[in-house]
């Protein structure tokens, strides 16, 4: 896992850590201008910046699938996460994409055309608007969305984190990777 650049920016304020210890590491990012989210670092392989012209477009794919990309001699799909979850695509004129490469355990029963398997792990590139850095959270700070989230999003959530008036979505990488939107027919 390539997290050395991310751990430098971990926010360890008492408000973020909460009362309970130990804490868990999360990667924060912006899905769109209004929506903040995090992934557990256990599900993040690495974060990279990819020039837009390094993603090869593929025909007959869901709208959220931008195409194929390579990283360290591995080919994987690049998915616009905001388009997939919020139906709000990234701007067309973007020159570089911020990509969070997630890794999940391949599910033997499900055939997913978009997951590249590598050493008993499946990789998928999720394109986000901005990566904000690492944070540490106590598990007891993650709450149920309690009806404040669209029912379409709830299958992809582990919960949400309330800090003042702002809310961050705690996303589940496996639920996203095995979404029906990305399943083969």
C-alpha positions in Angstrom: 0.0 0.0 0.0 1.3 3.4 -0.9 0.1 5.7 1.9 3.3 7.4 3.0 2.2 10.7 1.3 -1.2 10.5 2.8 -0.3 9.9 6.5 1.6 13.2 6.7 -1.7 15.0 6.5 -3.7 13.0 9.1 -5.9 15.3 11.2 -5.6 14.1 14.7 -7.6 16.8 16.5 -9.6 15.7 19.6 -12.8 16.5 17.7 -11.9 14.1 14.9 -10.6 11.4 17.2 -13.5 11.4 19.5 -13.4 10.1 23.1 -12.8 6.4 22.3 -9.5 4.9 21.3 -8.2 3.2 19.2 -8.8 5.1 16.0 -8.9 3.9 12.4 -7.4 5.6 9.4 -9.6 7.0 6.6 -8.9 8.8 3.3 -11.0 11.9 2.8 -12.1 13.2 -0.6 -14.7 15.4 -2.4 -17.3 13.5 -4.5 -18.5 16.8 -5.9 -18.5 20.4 -4.7 -21.0 19.7 -1.9 -20.4 16.1 -0.9 -17.5 15.0 1.3 -16.7 11.3 1.8 -14.1 8.9 3.2 -12.9 5.4 2.5 -11.3 3.2 5.1 -7.5 3.0 4.4 -7.8 -0.8 4.6 -9.7 -0.5 1.3 -7.3 2.0 -0.4 -4.4 0.7 -2.5 -3.1 4.2 -3.4 -4.0 7.6 -4.8 -2.7 8.8 -8.1 -3.1 11.6 -10.6 -3.7 10.4 -14.2 -3.7 12.6 -17.3 -7.1 12.4 -19.0 -5.6 11.2 -22.2 -4.1 8.2 -20.4 -7.6 6.7 -19.9 -8.7 4.7 -23.0 -12.3 5.1 -23.8 -14.3 1.9 -24.2 -17.7 1.7 -26.1 -20.9 0.2 -24.7 -20.0 0.8 -21.0 -22.1 2.4 -18.3 -21.9 6.2 -18.3 -19.9 6.3 -15.1 -17.2 4.1 -16.6 -14.7 6.4 -18.2 -12.5 3.6 -19.6 -9.3 1.6 -19.0 -6.1 2.8 -17.3 -2.9 1.1 -16.3 -0.9 1.3 -13.2 2.2 -0.7 -12.4 1.6 -3.0 -15.4 -2.0 -3.7 -14.3 -5.0 -2.7 -16.3 -8.0 -1.5 -14.4 -11.2 0.3 -15.1 -11.6 4.0 -14.2 -15.0 4.9 -12.8 -16.4 8.4 -12.2 -17.6 7.9 -8.6 -19.7 11.1 -8.5 -21.6 10.0 -11.7 -22.1 6.5 -10.3 -23.4 7.6 -6.9 -24.8 11.0 -7.4 -25.6 11.1 -11.2 -23.3 14.2 -11.4 -20.4 13.6 -13.9 -17.1 15.4 -13.5 -16.5 18.3 -15.9 -15.6 17.3 -19.4 -12.6 19.6 -19.8 -10.6 18.1 -16.9 -7.0 17.5 -17.9 -6.0 15.3 -14.9 -8.0 12.9 -12.8 -7.5 12.2 -9.1 -7.9 8.5 -8.8 -8.3 6.4 -5.7 -7.4 2.8 -6.4 -9.4 0.6 -4.1 -8.7 -3.0 -3.4 -11.3 -5.5 -2.4 -11.5 -9.3 -2.1 -12.8 -10.9 -5.3 -16.2 -12.4 -4.7 -16.1 -15.9 -6.2 -19.9 -16.1 -6.8 -20.1 -12.7 -8.6 -18.7 -12.1 -12.0 -17.7 -8.5 -12.3 -16.3 -7.4 -15.6 -14.7 -4.2 -14.1 -12.5 -5.7 -11.4 -8.9 -6.5 -12.3 -7.7 -9.3 -10.0 -4.2 -9.3 -8.7 -2.8 -11.6 -6.0 -6.2 -12.4 -4.5 -7.2 -8.7 -4.6 -9.5 -6.9 -7.1 -8.5 -3.3 -8.1 -10.7 -0.5 -9.4 -9.8 3.1 -10.1 -12.4 5.6 -8.6 -12.1 9.1 -10.0 -13.0 11.9 -7.5 -13.1 15.6 -7.6 -10.4 16.2 -5.0 -8.5 14.1 -2.4 -8.4 16.0 0.9 -6.0 13.7 2.8 -6.0 11.2 5.7 -7.9 11.5 8.9 -8.2 9.3 12.0 -11.6 8.5 13.4 -12.9 6.6 16.4 -15.4 3.9 15.2 -18.1 5.2 17.5 -18.2 8.5 15.6 -19.7 6.8 12.5 -23.4 7.0 12.7 -26.4 5.6 10.7 -27.4 8.1 7.9 -30.9 8.3 9.6 -32.9 9.1 6.6 -30.8 12.2 5.7 -29.3 10.3 2.7 -30.9 9.3 -0.6 -32.1 5.6 -0.5 -30.0 5.1 -3.6 -26.8 5.8 -1.7 -27.5 3.7 1.4 -26.3 0.4 0.0 -22.9 2.0 -0.6 -22.5 3.4 2.9 -21.0 2.2 6.1 -22.5 5.2 7.8 -21.9 9.0 8.0 -19.8 11.3 10.2 -21.3 14.5 11.5 -19.0 17.3 12.4 -20.8 20.5 13.2 -23.2 21.3 10.3 -21.2 19.2 7.8 -21.6 15.5 7.0 -19.1 13.1 5.5 -20.2 9.9 3.9 -18.3 6.8 5.0 -18.3 4.7 1.8 -17.9 0.9 1.5 -15.5 0.1 -1.3 -16.7 -3.5 -1.6 -20.3 -2.4 -2.1 -19.2 0.1 -4.8 -17.0 -2.5 -6.6 -19.8 -5.1 -6.6 -22.6 -2.6 -7.5 -25.1 -3.8 -10.0 -24.1 -0.8 -12.1 -20.7 -2.4 -12.7 -21.8 -6.0 -13.0 -21.4 -7.9 -16.3 -24.5 -9.2 -18.0 
